[in-house]
Amino acid sequence: MNIDRFVLAFAGSMVLLSVALAHFVSPWWLLLTLFVGANLLQSAFTGFCPLAMVLARFGLRSGCAFPSQK
């Protein structure tokens, strides 16, 4: 698994988790969905992703979207 796939899987998991928490606990959990969506949008334009930087330090292979995160 490379960094790109991990970031997408992590973001999708966070969105699903926040929707479940919003349904069962409190609608305020939808703010997590908003945060994840905003982070995905800004990383699409800037190429900067904090999670990709962390994963690169852990030794995951780079992908096309985040080739040189340092």
PDB file of N, CA, C, O and CB in Angstrom:
ATOM      1  N   MET A   1       0.860  -1.171   0.000  1.00  0.00           N
ATOM      2  CA  MET A   1       0.000   0.000   0.000  1.00  0.00           C
ATOM      3  C   MET A   1       0.907   1.234   0.000  1.00  0.00           C
ATOM      4  O   MET A   1       1.883   1.307   0.747  1.00  0.00           O
ATOM      5  CB  MET A   1      -0.979  -0.002   1.237  1.00  0.00           C
ATOM      6  N   ASN A   2       0.563   2.195  -0.849  1.00  0.00           N
ATOM      7  CA  ASN A   2       1.354   3.424  -0.877  1.00  0.00           C
ATOM      8  C   ASN A   2       0.621   4.530  -0.104  1.00  0.00           C
ATOM      9  O   ASN A   2      -0.497   4.348   0.378  1.00  0.00           O
ATOM     10  CB  ASN A   2       1.629   3.869  -2.347  1.00  0.00           C
ATOM     11  N   ILE A   3       1.290   5.671  -0.008  1.00  0.00           N
ATOM     12  CA  ILE A   3       0.751   6.785   0.782  1.00  0.00           C
ATOM     13  C   ILE A   3      -0.597   7.257   0.246  1.00  0.00           C
ATOM     14  O   ILE A   3      -1.511   7.533   1.023  1.00  0.00           O
ATOM     15  CB  ILE A   3       1.739   7.950   0.794  1.00  0.00           C
ATOM     16  N   ASP A   4      -0.728   7.352  -1.076  1.00  0.00           N
ATOM     17  CA  ASP A   4      -1.975   7.844  -1.663  1.00  0.00           C
ATOM     18  C   ASP A   4      -3.169   6.984  -1.264  1.00  0.00           C
ATOM     19  O   ASP A   4      -4.208   7.496  -0.849  1.00  0.00           O
ATOM     20  CB  ASP A   4      -1.858   7.890  -3.180  1.00  0.00           C
ATOM     21  N   ARG A   5      -3.006   5.689  -1.393  1.00  0.00           N
ATOM     22  CA  ARG A   5      -4.113   4.781  -1.064  1.00  0.00           C
ATOM     23  C   ARG A   5      -4.445   4.830   0.427  1.00  0.00           C
ATOM     24  O   ARG A   5      -5.614   4.774   0.812  1.00  0.00           O
ATOM     25  CB  ARG A   5      -3.762   3.341  -1.475  1.00  0.00           C
ATOM     26  N   PHE A   6      -3.409   4.935   1.262  1.00  0.00           N
ATOM     27  CA  PHE A   6      -3.648   4.999   2.702  1.00  0.00           C
ATOM     28  C   PHE A   6      -4.396   6.275   3.073  1.00  0.00           C
ATOM     29  O   PHE A   6      -5.319   6.241   3.887  1.00  0.00           O
ATOM     30  CB  PHE A   6      -2.322   4.922   3.468  1.00  0.00           C
ATOM     31  N   VAL A   7      -4.003   7.395   2.480  1.00  0.00           N
ATOM     32  CA  VAL A   7      -4.674   8.662   2.775  1.00  0.00           C
ATOM     33  C   VAL A   7      -6.144   8.591   2.364  1.00  0.00           C
ATOM     34  O   VAL A   7      -7.017   9.031   3.113  1.00  0.00           O
ATOM     35  CB  VAL A   7      -3.969   9.834   2.050  1.00  0.00           C
ATOM     36  N   LEU A   8      -6.421   8.047   1.197  1.00  0.00           N
ATOM     37  CA  LEU A   8      -7.815   7.927   0.752  1.00  0.00           C
ATOM     38  C   LEU A   8      -8.611   6.984   1.654  1.00  0.00           C
ATOM     39  O   LEU A   8      -9.758   7.276   1.994  1.00  0.00           O
ATOM     40  CB  LEU A   8      -7.869   7.430  -0.700  1.00  0.00           C
ATOM     41  N   ALA A   9      -8.013   5.858   2.042  1.00  0.00           N
ATOM     42  CA  ALA A   9      -8.699   4.910   2.922  1.00  0.00           C
ATOM     43  C   ALA A   9      -8.958   5.527   4.295  1.00  0.00           C
ATOM     44  O   ALA A   9     -10.023   5.331   4.880  1.00  0.00           O
ATOM     45  CB  ALA A   9      -7.874   3.624   3.069  1.00  0.00           C
ATOM     46  N   PHE A  10      -7.979   6.270   4.803  1.00  0.00           N
ATOM     47  CA  PHE A  10      -8.124   6.911   6.111  1.00  0.00           C
ATOM     48  C   PHE A  10      -9.212   7.980   6.069  1.00  0.00           C
ATOM     49  O   PHE A  10     -10.040   8.062   6.976  1.00  0.00           O
ATOM     50  CB  PHE A  10      -6.789   7.530   6.561  1.00  0.00           C
ATOM     51  N   ALA A  11      -9.212   8.797   5.021  1.00  0.00           N
ATOM     52  CA  ALA A  11     -10.228   9.849   4.895  1.00  0.00           C
ATOM     53  C   ALA A  11     -11.626   9.237   4.778  1.00  0.00           C
ATOM     54  O   ALA A  11     -12.566   9.710   5.416  1.00  0.00           O
ATOM     55  CB  ALA A  11      -9.933  10.744   3.668  1.00  0.00           C
ATOM     56  N   GLY A  12     -11.759   8.208   3.980  1.00  0.00           N
ATOM     57  CA  GLY A  12     -13.056   7.538   3.852  1.00  0.00           C
ATOM     58  C   GLY A  12     -13.527   6.939   5.166  1.00  0.00           C
ATOM     59  O   GLY A  12     -14.710   7.005   5.501  1.00  0.00           O
ATOM     60  N   SER A  13     -12.599   6.357   5.904  1.00  0.00           N
ATOM     61  CA  SER A  13     -12.949   5.780   7.209  1.00  0.00           C
ATOM     62  C   SER A  13     -13.393   6.856   8.186  1.00  0.00           C
ATOM     63  O   SER A  13     -14.342   6.654   8.944  1.00  0.00           O
ATOM     64  CB  SER A  13     -11.761   5.010   7.791  1.00  0.00           C
ATOM     65  N   MET A  14     -12.716   7.997   8.174  1.00  0.00           N
ATOM     66  CA  MET A  14     -13.088   9.092   9.066  1.00  0.00           C
ATOM     67  C   MET A  14     -14.464   9.647   8.725  1.00  0.00           C
ATOM     68  O   MET A  14     -15.236   9.981   9.624  1.00  0.00           O
ATOM     69  CB  MET A  14     -12.050  10.202   9.001  1.00  0.00           C
ATOM     70  N   VAL A  15     -14.777   9.750   7.446  1.00  0.00           N
ATOM     71  CA  VAL A  15     -16.100  10.239   7.033  1.00  0.00           C
ATOM     72  C   VAL A  15     -17.187   9.262   7.490  1.00  0.00           C
ATOM     73  O   VAL A  15     -18.203   9.680   8.044  1.00  0.00           O
ATOM     74  CB  VAL A  15     -16.160  10.432   5.490  1.00  0.00           C
ATOM     75  N   LEU A  16     -16.976   7.973   7.259  1.00  0.00           N
ATOM     76  CA  LEU A  16     -17.973   6.983   7.684  1.00  0.00           C
ATOM     77  C   LEU A  16     -18.128   6.964   9.199  1.00  0.00           C
ATOM     78  O   LEU A  16     -19.244   6.863   9.708  1.00  0.00           O
ATOM     79  CB  LEU A  16     -17.586   5.589   7.185  1.00  0.00           C
ATOM     80  N   LEU A  17     -17.018   7.062   9.921  1.00  0.00           N
ATOM     81  CA  LEU A  17     -17.077   7.089  11.376  1.00  0.00           C
ATOM     82  C   LEU A  17     -17.834   8.316  11.871  1.00  0.00           C
ATOM     83  O   LEU A  17     -18.661   8.212  12.776  1.00  0.00           O
ATOM     84  CB  LEU A  17     -15.669   7.066  11.966  1.00  0.00           C
ATOM     85  N   SER A  18     -17.559   9.464  11.289  1.00  0.00           N
ATOM     86  CA  SER A  18     -18.232  10.685  11.750  1.00  0.00           C
ATOM     87  C   SER A  18     -19.724  10.664  11.436  1.00  0.00           C
ATOM     88  O   SER A  18     -20.523  11.181  12.216  1.00  0.00           O
ATOM     89  CB  SER A  18     -17.589  11.913  11.111  1.00  0.00           C
ATOM     90  N   VAL A  19     -20.108  10.079  10.316  1.00  0.00           N
ATOM     91  CA  VAL A  19     -21.539   9.963  10.004  1.00  0.00           C
ATOM     92  C   VAL A  19     -22.222   9.026  10.998  1.00  0.00           C
ATOM     93  O   VAL A  19     -23.332   9.304  11.452  1.00  0.00           O
ATOM     94  CB  VAL A  19     -21.744   9.451   8.555  1.00  0.00           C
ATOM     95  N   ALA A  20     -21.566   7.924  11.332  1.00  0.00           N
ATOM     96  CA  ALA A  20     -22.143   7.005  12.321  1.00  0.00           C
ATOM     97  C   ALA A  20     -22.252   7.675  13.689  1.00  0.00           C
ATOM     98  O   ALA A  20     -23.266   7.531  14.372  1.00  0.00           O
ATOM     99  CB  ALA A  20     -21.291   5.724  12.427  1.00  0.00           C
ATOM    100  N   LEU A  21     -21.217   8.404  14.087  1.00  0.00           N
ATOM    101  CA  LEU A  21     -21.266   9.098  15.375  1.00  0.00           C
ATOM    102  C   LEU A  21     -22.318  10.206  15.371  1.00  0.00           C
ATOM    103  O   LEU A  21     -22.967  10.450  16.388  1.00  0.00           O
ATOM    104  CB  LEU A  21     -19.891   9.683  15.715  1.00  0.00           C
ATOM    105  N   ALA A  22     -22.487  10.872  14.239  1.00  0.00           N
ATOM    106  CA  ALA A  22     -23.517  11.913  14.144  1.00  0.00           C
ATOM    107  C   ALA A  22     -24.908  11.302  14.283  1.00  0.00           C
ATOM    108  O   ALA A  22     -25.799  11.902  14.885  1.00  0.00           O
ATOM    109  CB  ALA A  22     -23.401  12.675  12.804  1.00  0.00           C
ATOM    110  N   HIS A  23     -25.085  10.131  13.735  1.00  0.00           N
ATOM    111  CA  HIS A  23     -26.393   9.467  13.803  1.00  0.00           C
ATOM    112  C   HIS A  23     -26.690   8.953  15.213  1.00  0.00           C
ATOM    113  O   HIS A  23     -27.795   9.133  15.725  1.00  0.00           O
ATOM    114  CB  HIS A  23     -26.449   8.305  12.802  1.00  0.00           C
ATOM    115  N   PHE A  24     -25.700   8.315  15.835  1.00  0.00           N
ATOM    116  CA  PHE A  24     -25.936   7.654  17.117  1.00  0.00           C
ATOM    117  C   PHE A  24     -25.620   8.506  18.348  1.00  0.00           C
ATOM    118  O   PHE A  24     -26.168   8.257  19.422  1.00  0.00           O
ATOM    119  CB  PHE A  24     -25.130   6.410  17.176  1.00  0.00           C
ATOM    120  N   VAL A  25     -24.741   9.512  18.212  1.00  0.00           N
ATOM    121  CA  VAL A  25     -24.310  10.266  19.391  1.00  0.00           C
ATOM    122  C   VAL A  25     -24.785  11.715  19.335  1.00  0.00           C
ATOM    123  O   VAL A  25     -25.619  12.137  20.136  1.00  0.00           O
ATOM    124  CB  VAL A  25     -22.787  10.224  19.518  1.00  0.00           C
ATOM    125  N   SER A  26     -24.240  12.477  18.372  1.00  0.00           N
ATOM    126  CA  SER A  26     -24.572  13.893  18.305  1.00  0.00           C
ATOM    127  C   SER A  26     -24.305  14.410  16.892  1.00  0.00           C
ATOM    128  O   SER A  26     -23.318  14.019  16.269  1.00  0.00           O
ATOM    129  CB  SER A  26     -23.759  14.701  19.351  1.00  0.00           C
ATOM    130  N   PRO A  27     -25.166  15.276  16.386  1.00  0.00           N
ATOM    131  CA  PRO A  27     -24.944  15.828  15.049  1.00  0.00           C
ATOM    132  C   PRO A  27     -23.674  16.678  14.950  1.00  0.00           C
ATOM    133  O   PRO A  27     -23.212  16.965  13.846  1.00  0.00           O
ATOM    134  CB  PRO A  27     -26.134  16.658  14.641  1.00  0.00           C
ATOM    135  N   TRP A  28     -23.115  17.077  16.070  1.00  0.00           N
ATOM    136  CA  TRP A  28     -21.885  17.871  16.053  1.00  0.00           C
ATOM    137  C   TRP A  28     -20.711  17.093  15.461  1.00  0.00           C
ATOM    138  O   TRP A  28     -19.718  17.695  15.053  1.00  0.00           O
ATOM    139  CB  TRP A  28     -21.540  18.330  17.463  1.00  0.00           C
ATOM    140  N   TRP A  29     -20.811  15.772  15.410  1.00  0.00           N
ATOM    141  CA  TRP A  29     -19.750  14.963  14.804  1.00  0.00           C
ATOM    142  C   TRP A  29     -19.626  15.204  13.309  1.00  0.00           C
ATOM    143  O   TRP A  29     -18.627  14.812  12.706  1.00  0.00           O
ATOM    144  CB  TRP A  29     -20.005  13.493  15.061  1.00  0.00           C
ATOM    145  N   LEU A  30     -20.612  15.836  12.703  1.00  0.00           N
ATOM    146  CA  LEU A  30     -20.513  16.162  11.277  1.00  0.00           C
ATOM    147  C   LEU A  30     -19.425  17.210  11.016  1.00  0.00           C
ATOM    148  O   LEU A  30     -18.998  17.390   9.876  1.00  0.00           O
ATOM    149  CB  LEU A  30     -21.866  16.669  10.753  1.00  0.00           C
ATOM    150  N   LEU A  31     -18.985  17.891  12.055  1.00  0.00           N
ATOM    151  CA  LEU A  31     -17.856  18.809  11.903  1.00  0.00           C
ATOM    152  C   LEU A  31     -16.582  18.058  11.515  1.00  0.00           C
ATOM    153  O   LEU A  31     -15.730  18.601  10.811  1.00  0.00           O
ATOM    154  CB  LEU A  31     -17.630  19.594  13.202  1.00  0.00           C
ATOM    155  N   LEU A  32     -16.453  16.818  11.971  1.00  0.00           N
ATOM    156  CA  LEU A  32     -15.311  15.998  11.556  1.00  0.00           C
ATOM    157  C   LEU A  32     -15.369  15.726  10.060  1.00  0.00           C
ATOM    158  O   LEU A  32     -14.340  15.758   9.386  1.00  0.00           O
ATOM    159  CB  LEU A  32     -15.280  14.670  12.338  1.00  0.00           C
ATOM    160  N   THR A  33     -16.551  15.460   9.537  1.00  0.00           N
ATOM    161  CA  THR A  33     -16.721  15.271   8.103  1.00  0.00           C
ATOM    162  C   THR A  33     -16.333  16.534   7.347  1.00  0.00           C
ATOM    163  O   THR A  33     -15.667  16.468   6.314  1.00  0.00           O
ATOM    164  CB  THR A  33     -18.166  14.880   7.780  1.00  0.00           C
ATOM    165  N   LEU A  34     -16.748  17.674   7.863  1.00  0.00           N
ATOM    166  CA  LEU A  34     -16.392  18.952   7.256  1.00  0.00           C
ATOM    167  C   LEU A  34     -14.876  19.150   7.239  1.00  0.00           C
ATOM    168  O   LEU A  34     -14.317  19.580   6.230  1.00  0.00           O
ATOM    169  CB  LEU A  34     -17.067  20.104   8.010  1.00  0.00           C
ATOM    170  N   PHE A  35     -14.217  18.839   8.342  1.00  0.00           N
ATOM    171  CA  PHE A  35     -12.760  18.977   8.431  1.00  0.00           C
ATOM    172  C   PHE A  35     -12.049  18.064   7.435  1.00  0.00           C
ATOM    173  O   PHE A  35     -11.120  18.494   6.752  1.00  0.00           O
ATOM    174  CB  PHE A  35     -12.285  18.668   9.853  1.00  0.00           C
ATOM    175  N   VAL A  36     -12.476  16.820   7.352  1.00  0.00           N
ATOM    176  CA  VAL A  36     -11.853  15.870   6.423  1.00  0.00           C
ATOM    177  C   VAL A  36     -12.051  16.327   4.982  1.00  0.00           C
ATOM    178  O   VAL A  36     -11.114  16.279   4.184  1.00  0.00           O
ATOM    179  CB  VAL A  36     -12.437  14.453   6.619  1.00  0.00           C
ATOM    180  N   GLY A  37     -13.245  16.764   4.645  1.00  0.00           N
ATOM    181  CA  GLY A  37     -13.512  17.251   3.297  1.00  0.00           C
ATOM    182  C   GLY A  37     -12.695  18.469   2.946  1.00  0.00           C
ATOM    183  O   GLY A  37     -12.172  18.567   1.836  1.00  0.00           O
ATOM    184  N   ALA A  38     -12.576  19.403   3.877  1.00  0.00           N
ATOM    185  CA  ALA A  38     -11.770  20.600   3.633  1.00  0.00           C
ATOM    186  C   ALA A  38     -10.296  20.249   3.468  1.00  0.00           C
ATOM    187  O   ALA A  38      -9.609  20.829   2.627  1.00  0.00           O
ATOM    188  CB  ALA A  38     -11.943  21.603   4.777  1.00  0.00           C
ATOM    189  N   ASN A  39      -9.812  19.311   4.258  1.00  0.00           N
ATOM    190  CA  ASN A  39      -8.416  18.890   4.143  1.00  0.00           C
ATOM    191  C   ASN A  39      -8.163  18.204   2.800  1.00  0.00           C
ATOM    192  O   ASN A  39      -7.126  18.435   2.178  1.00  0.00           O
ATOM    193  CB  ASN A  39      -8.044  17.947   5.299  1.00  0.00           C
ATOM    194  N   LEU A  40      -9.080  17.376   2.352  1.00  0.00           N
ATOM    195  CA  LEU A  40      -8.933  16.729   1.043  1.00  0.00           C
ATOM    196  C   LEU A  40      -8.941  17.760  -0.086  1.00  0.00           C
ATOM    197  O   LEU A  40      -8.172  17.651  -1.040  1.00  0.00           O
ATOM    198  CB  LEU A  40     -10.056  15.702   0.824  1.00  0.00           C
ATOM    199  N   LEU A  41      -9.807  18.750   0.029  1.00  0.00           N
ATOM    200  CA  LEU A  41      -9.888  19.782  -0.995  1.00  0.00           C
ATOM    201  C   LEU A  41      -8.609  20.614  -1.058  1.00  0.00           C
ATOM    202  O   LEU A  41      -8.092  20.864  -2.147  1.00  0.00           O
ATOM    203  CB  LEU A  41     -11.085  20.686  -0.735  1.00  0.00           C
ATOM    204  N   GLN A  42      -8.098  21.041   0.082  1.00  0.00           N
ATOM    205  CA  GLN A  42      -6.878  21.849   0.064  1.00  0.00           C
ATOM    206  C   GLN A  42      -5.683  21.026  -0.390  1.00  0.00           C
ATOM    207  O   GLN A  42      -4.797  21.566  -1.053  1.00  0.00           O
ATOM    208  CB  GLN A  42      -6.609  22.443   1.446  1.00  0.00           C
ATOM    209  N   SER A  43      -5.624  19.738  -0.060  1.00  0.00           N
ATOM    210  CA  SER A  43      -4.496  18.923  -0.510  1.00  0.00           C
ATOM    211  C   SER A  43      -4.557  18.652  -2.008  1.00  0.00           C
ATOM    212  O   SER A  43      -3.526  18.417  -2.637  1.00  0.00           O
ATOM    213  CB  SER A  43      -4.463  17.606   0.250  1.00  0.00           C
ATOM    214  N   ALA A  44      -5.753  18.683  -2.581  1.00  0.00           N
ATOM    215  CA  ALA A  44      -5.881  18.519  -4.026  1.00  0.00           C
ATOM    216  C   ALA A  44      -5.266  19.692  -4.775  1.00  0.00           C
ATOM    217  O   ALA A  44      -4.708  19.523  -5.859  1.00  0.00           O
ATOM    218  CB  ALA A  44      -7.346  18.365  -4.414  1.00  0.00           C
ATOM    219  N   PHE A  45      -5.369  20.884  -4.191  1.00  0.00           N
ATOM    220  CA  PHE A  45      -4.824  22.071  -4.852  1.00  0.00           C
ATOM    221  C   PHE A  45      -3.372  22.352  -4.488  1.00  0.00           C
ATOM    222  O   PHE A  45      -2.610  22.838  -5.324  1.00  0.00           O
ATOM    223  CB  PHE A  45      -5.659  23.269  -4.509  1.00  0.00           C
ATOM    224  N   THR A  46      -2.977  22.052  -3.250  1.00  0.00           N
ATOM    225  CA  THR A  46      -1.639  22.408  -2.802  1.00  0.00           C
ATOM    226  C   THR A  46      -0.654  21.252  -2.819  1.00  0.00           C
ATOM    227  O   THR A  46       0.555  21.466  -2.900  1.00  0.00           O
ATOM    228  CB  THR A  46      -1.710  22.965  -1.433  1.00  0.00           C
ATOM    229  N   GLY A  47      -1.164  20.022  -2.742  1.00  0.00           N
ATOM    230  CA  GLY A  47      -0.289  18.859  -2.660  1.00  0.00           C
ATOM    231  C   GLY A  47       0.261  18.629  -1.260  1.00  0.00           C
ATOM    232  O   GLY A  47       1.072  17.725  -1.058  1.00  0.00           O
ATOM    233  N   PHE A  48      -0.169  19.435  -0.287  1.00  0.00           N
ATOM    234  CA  PHE A  48       0.290  19.312   1.097  1.00  0.00           C
ATOM    235  C   PHE A  48      -0.721  18.523   1.913  1.00  0.00           C
ATOM    236  O   PHE A  48      -1.904  18.862   1.953  1.00  0.00           O
ATOM    237  CB  PHE A  48       0.519  20.703   1.725  1.00  0.00           C
ATOM    238  N   CYS A  49      -0.242  17.461   2.566  1.00  0.00           N
ATOM    239  CA  CYS A  49      -1.111  16.659   3.421  1.00  0.00           C
ATOM    240  C   CYS A  49      -0.316  16.244   4.662  1.00  0.00           C
ATOM    241  O   CYS A  49       0.681  15.534   4.540  1.00  0.00           O
ATOM    242  CB  CYS A  49      -1.661  15.404   2.653  1.00  0.00           C
ATOM    243  N   PRO A  50      -0.739  16.673   5.843  1.00  0.00           N
ATOM    244  CA  PRO A  50      -0.011  16.302   7.058  1.00  0.00           C
ATOM    245  C   PRO A  50       0.080  14.791   7.276  1.00  0.00           C
ATOM    246  O   PRO A  50       1.114  14.291   7.719  1.00  0.00           O
ATOM    247  CB  PRO A  50      -0.669  16.938   8.252  1.00  0.00           C
ATOM    248  N   LEU A  51      -0.988  14.066   6.971  1.00  0.00           N
ATOM    249  CA  LEU A  51      -0.957  12.608   7.136  1.00  0.00           C
ATOM    250  C   LEU A  51       0.071  11.986   6.206  1.00  0.00           C
ATOM    251  O   LEU A  51       0.754  11.042   6.600  1.00  0.00           O
ATOM    252  CB  LEU A  51      -2.343  12.001   6.871  1.00  0.00           C
ATOM    253  N   ALA A  52       0.200  12.487   4.985  1.00  0.00           N
ATOM    254  CA  ALA A  52       1.192  11.962   4.054  1.00  0.00           C
ATOM    255  C   ALA A  52       2.609  12.180   4.569  1.00  0.00           C
ATOM    256  O   ALA A  52       3.484  11.339   4.363  1.00  0.00           O
ATOM    257  CB  ALA A  52       1.029  12.612   2.688  1.00  0.00           C
ATOM    258  N   MET A  53       2.833  13.302   5.234  1.00  0.00           N
ATOM    259  CA  MET A  53       4.159  13.563   5.815  1.00  0.00           C
ATOM    260  C   MET A  53       4.475  12.552   6.915  1.00  0.00           C
ATOM    261  O   MET A  53       5.595  12.047   6.996  1.00  0.00           O
ATOM    262  CB  MET A  53       4.232  15.000   6.379  1.00  0.00           C
ATOM    263  N   VAL A  54       3.494  12.261   7.755  1.00  0.00           N
ATOM    264  CA  VAL A  54       3.690  11.290   8.833  1.00  0.00           C
ATOM    265  C   VAL A  54       3.950   9.904   8.255  1.00  0.00           C
ATOM    266  O   VAL A  54       4.848   9.195   8.710  1.00  0.00           O
ATOM    267  CB  VAL A  54       2.463  11.259   9.769  1.00  0.00           C
ATOM    268  N   LEU A  55       3.170   9.521   7.262  1.00  0.00           N
ATOM    269  CA  LEU A  55       3.329   8.193   6.659  1.00  0.00           C
ATOM    270  C   LEU A  55       4.675   8.042   5.953  1.00  0.00           C
ATOM    271  O   LEU A  55       5.264   6.961   5.963  1.00  0.00           O
ATOM    272  CB  LEU A  55       2.198   7.927   5.670  1.00  0.00           C
ATOM    273  N   ALA A  56       5.161   9.117   5.345  1.00  0.00           N
ATOM    274  CA  ALA A  56       6.473   9.068   4.699  1.00  0.00           C
ATOM    275  C   ALA A  56       7.565   8.826   5.732  1.00  0.00           C
ATOM    276  O   ALA A  56       8.530   8.112   5.459  1.00  0.00           O
ATOM    277  CB  ALA A  56       6.749  10.373   3.929  1.00  0.00           C
ATOM    278  N   ARG A  57       7.421   9.408   6.902  1.00  0.00           N
ATOM    279  CA  ARG A  57       8.414   9.185   7.970  1.00  0.00           C
ATOM    280  C   ARG A  57       8.364   7.762   8.501  1.00  0.00           C
ATOM    281  O   ARG A  57       9.363   7.244   9.000  1.00  0.00           O
ATOM    282  CB  ARG A  57       8.188  10.165   9.119  1.00  0.00           C
ATOM    283  N   PHE A  58       7.199   7.130   8.392  1.00  0.00           N
ATOM    284  CA  PHE A  58       7.076   5.738   8.807  1.00  0.00           C
ATOM    285  C   PHE A  58       7.558   4.771   7.724  1.00  0.00           C
ATOM    286  O   PHE A  58       7.607   3.561   7.944  1.00  0.00           O
ATOM    287  CB  PHE A  58       5.634   5.432   9.167  1.00  0.00           C
ATOM    288  N   GLY A  59       7.911   5.306   6.563  1.00  0.00           N
ATOM    289  CA  GLY A  59       8.516   4.481   5.533  1.00  0.00           C
ATOM    290  C   GLY A  59       7.585   3.955   4.458  1.00  0.00           C
ATOM    291  O   GLY A  59       7.989   3.084   3.687  1.00  0.00           O
ATOM    292  N   LEU A  60       6.356   4.445   4.373  1.00  0.00           N
ATOM    293  CA  LEU A  60       5.475   4.004   3.295  1.00  0.00           C
ATOM    294  C   LEU A  60       5.951   4.565   1.965  1.00  0.00           C
ATOM    295  O   LEU A  60       6.517   5.656   1.903  1.00  0.00           O
ATOM    296  CB  LEU A  60       4.023   4.431   3.568  1.00  0.00           C
ATOM    297  N   ARG A  61       5.714   3.805   0.903  1.00  0.00           N
ATOM    298  CA  ARG A  61       6.110   4.227  -0.446  1.00  0.00           C
ATOM    299  C   ARG A  61       5.290   5.428  -0.879  1.00  0.00           C
ATOM    300  O   ARG A  61       4.110   5.550  -0.547  1.00  0.00           O
ATOM    301  CB  ARG A  61       5.941   3.073  -1.458  1.00  0.00           C
ATOM    302  N   SER A  62       5.935   6.309  -1.624  1.00  0.00           N
ATOM    303  CA  SER A  62       5.234   7.456  -2.196  1.00  0.00           C
ATOM    304  C   SER A  62       4.351   7.005  -3.342  1.00  0.00           C
ATOM    305  O   SER A  62       4.601   5.984  -3.983  1.00  0.00           O
ATOM    306  CB  SER A  62       6.229   8.526  -2.675  1.00  0.00           C
ATOM    307  N   GLY A  63       3.312   7.791  -3.583  1.00  0.00           N
ATOM    308  CA  GLY A  63       2.456   7.552  -4.727  1.00  0.00           C
ATOM    309  C   GLY A  63       2.543   8.725  -5.670  1.00  0.00           C
ATOM    310  O   GLY A  63       3.483   9.516  -5.593  1.00  0.00           O
ATOM    311  N   CYS A  64       1.582   8.849  -6.555  1.00  0.00           N
ATOM    312  CA  CYS A  64       1.577   9.951  -7.530  1.00  0.00           C
ATOM    313  C   CYS A  64       1.132  11.278  -6.916  1.00  0.00           C
ATOM    314  O   CYS A  64       1.652  12.332  -7.282  1.00  0.00           O
ATOM    315  CB  CYS A  64       0.666   9.604  -8.698  1.00  0.00           C
ATOM    316  N   ALA A  65       0.201  11.238  -6.011  1.00  0.00           N
ATOM    317  CA  ALA A  65      -0.359  12.478  -5.470  1.00  0.00           C
ATOM    318  C   ALA A  65       0.573  13.160  -4.483  1.00  0.00           C
ATOM    319  O   ALA A  65       0.644  14.388  -4.447  1.00  0.00           O
ATOM    320  CB  ALA A  65      -1.679  12.197  -4.800  1.00  0.00           C
ATOM    321  N   PHE A  66       1.280  12.386  -3.690  1.00  0.00           N
ATOM    322  CA  PHE A  66       2.168  12.937  -2.673  1.00  0.00           C
ATOM    323  C   PHE A  66       3.573  12.375  -2.866  1.00  0.00           C
ATOM    324  O   PHE A  66       4.023  11.556  -2.065  1.00  0.00           O
ATOM    325  CB  PHE A  66       1.642  12.622  -1.250  1.00  0.00           C
ATOM    326  N   PRO A  67       4.271  12.804  -3.918  1.00  0.00           N
ATOM    327  CA  PRO A  67       5.552  12.179  -4.261  1.00  0.00           C
ATOM    328  C   PRO A  67       6.699  12.483  -3.300  1.00  0.00           C
ATOM    329  O   PRO A  67       7.533  11.610  -3.060  1.00  0.00           O
ATOM    330  CB  PRO A  67       5.949  12.606  -5.620  1.00  0.00           C
ATOM    331  N   SER A  68       6.766  13.672  -2.753  1.00  0.00           N
ATOM    332  CA  SER A  68       7.940  13.993  -1.939  1.00  0.00           C
ATOM    333  C   SER A  68       7.545  14.739  -0.663  1.00  0.00           C
ATOM    334  O   SER A  68       7.915  15.898  -0.477  1.00  0.00           O
ATOM    335  CB  SER A  68       8.936  14.832  -2.750  1.00  0.00           C
ATOM    336  N   GLN A  69       6.813  14.088   0.189  1.00  0.00           N
ATOM    337  CA  GLN A  69       6.429  14.695   1.459  1.00  0.00           C
ATOM    338  C   GLN A  69       7.593  14.579   2.426  1.00  0.00           C
ATOM    339  O   GLN A  69       8.074  13.477   2.691  1.00  0.00           O
ATOM    340  CB  GLN A  69       5.152  14.024   2.044  1.00  0.00           C
ATOM    341  N   LYS A  70       8.055  15.716   2.960  1.00  0.00           N
ATOM    342  CA  LYS A  70       9.174  15.693   3.911  1.00  0.00           C
ATOM    343  C   LYS A  70       8.804  16.406   5.183  1.00  0.00           C
ATOM    344  O   LYS A  70       9.618  16.490   6.102  1.00  0.00           O
ATOM    345  CB  LYS A  70      10.422  16.330   3.304  1.00  0.00           C
TER     346      LYS A  70
END
